[in-house]
Amino acid sequence: MFETQLAAAPGAQDHPSLALVNSTGYLVGGRGYDELSTPEAATAWLMARDLVGPEAALYEQCQGRLVALRANLRVLFDAHTTGSAPAMSAVHALNAALTCAPGALLLRFDTQSGFSRRAEHPVTQVVEHVMAVIADDAASLLTGDQAPQLAPCEADPCQRFFVRTHARRQWCSTRCGDRVRAARAYTRKRSLHNAQTE
């Protein structure tokens, strides 16, 4: 499973919108991954982040809506980190997700886990609630105190975003940083070798 191969980017534990954007991309060697590739995978992804309960099951249409939200969030995060204007369709999609589910989370009690708050939706409306929660998180991230720290990973081919933990951080993970430093060292060594053989 992908999650065992690459640790969560800084900020992804706190921001489901960041985790969602990072749920697809490329690994070293150009191999792609998609943690929402099937309705079952999307349901498992949501359960792992406590966004749905164990009784939830997404249908293909719901999975498609979640994937579409992910694409729109990527557009917004790209625009934010590059200082460019986003496609207005992405802004409208985020606003539609924000308003597609009631905002009130009901209080629940379970003898095993105690009190919790969650919406009570029929299975067909689970995705609306999840999308509203993720969209709210994205809007807060893009406009809140952490907005200046949102950054894309500078390691190629990584496409993940992260919240900078310090101003000089350039990579989403130690793995990406090590890969970039190793590539730079190899290039320097190769250049030195070529210069000596000429």
Stockholm file with secondary structure:
# STOCKHOLM 1.0

chainA/1-198         MFETQLAAAPGAQDHPSLALVNSTGYLVGGRGYDELSTPEAATAWLMARDLVGPEAALYEQCQGRLVALRANLRVLFDAHTTGSAPAMSAVHALNAALTCAPGALLLRFDTQSGFSRRAEHPVTQVVEHVMAVIADDAASLLTGDQAPQLAPCEADPCQRFFVRTHARRQWCSTRCGDRVRAARAYTRKRSLHNAQTE
#=GR chainA/1-198 SS CGGGTSCCCTTTTTCHHHHHHTTEEECGGGCEEETTSSHHHHHHHHHHTTSSCTTCCCCHHHHHHHHHHHHHHHHHHHHHHHTCCCCHHHHHHHHHHHHSSCSCCEEEEETTTEEEEECCCCGGGHHHHHHHHHHHHHHHHHHSTTGGGEEECCSSSCCCEEECSSTTCCCSSHHHHHHHHHHHHHHHHHHHHHHHHC
#=GC SS_cons         CGGGTSCCCTTTTTCHHHHHHTTEEECGGGCEEETTSSHHHHHHHHHHTTSSCTTCCCCHHHHHHHHHHHHHHHHHHHHHHHTCCCCHHHHHHHHHHHHSSCSCCEEEEETTTEEEEECCCCGGGHHHHHHHHHHHHHHHHHHSTTGGGEEECCSSSCCCEEECSSTTCCCSSHHHHHHHHHHHHHHHHHHHHHHHHC
//
